Amino acid sequence: MLPENGPGRQRRVERRPDPRSWDPDEIMTLPEAAALLWPDGVVTVATLRTAIRDGILVPVRIGRRLFVTRRLLAALGRPA
């Protein structure tokens, strides 16, 4: 099993590492979001899942998978 931010999990991020190259409403997986927007590891997949659980982040659900967008993630940066 690959780690949540391990190699091979964010191929799209490797191809487009600049967050500005992603449309604000383009869906991405939680590992992609963590790797793209917080490459230093400050926010991890676990952090995003906690924000979802606590109702701070509302994901896009397609089937059983969770996705986010840059626009949705902007809510994480707002003061409480």
SVG drawing of the C-alpha trace seen along z (x, -y; Angstrom):
<svg xmlns="http://www.w3.org/2000/svg" viewBox="-22 -35 30 37">
<polyline fill="none" stroke="black" stroke-width="0.4" points="0.0,0.0 1.3,-3.5 1.5,-6.2 -1.1,-8.9 1.3,-11.4 3.7,-8.9 5.1,-8.6 2.7,-7.7 -0.3,-9.1 -0.2,-12.6 0.8,-12.1 -1.4,-15.0 0.4,-17.2 3.8,-16.2 2.6,-17.2 1.1,-20.5 2.9,-21.5 1.7,-25.2 -1.6,-25.6 -2.5,-28.4 -2.6,-25.9 -5.6,-24.2 -9.0,-25.6 -10.6,-26.8 -13.4,-24.3 -11.4,-21.3 -11.8,-18.3 -8.8,-16.7 -8.3,-13.8 -7.3,-14.5 -3.7,-13.3 -3.5,-15.6 -4.7,-18.6 -2.3,-18.0 0.6,-17.6 -0.3,-20.5 -1.2,-23.1 0.9,-22.1 4.0,-20.4 5.9,-21.0 3.4,-18.7 1.8,-21.3 -1.6,-20.0 -1.9,-16.3 -4.7,-14.0 -5.5,-13.3 -5.8,-17.0 -8.2,-17.3 -10.2,-14.3 -10.5,-15.9 -11.7,-19.1 -14.4,-17.1 -15.4,-15.3 -15.7,-18.5 -17.8,-20.2 -15.1,-22.8 -14.6,-21.4 -17.4,-20.1 -16.1,-17.6 -17.5,-16.6 -18.6,-13.0 -18.6,-10.9 -19.5,-7.3 -17.6,-6.5 -14.7,-8.8 -14.0,-12.3 -12.8,-15.1 -12.1,-18.8 -11.4,-21.9 -9.2,-24.9 -12.3,-27.0 -13.6,-24.6 -10.1,-24.5 -10.1,-28.3 -12.6,-27.9 -9.8,-26.3 -7.8,-29.6 -10.6,-31.8 -10.5,-32.7 -13.0,-30.9"/>
</svg>
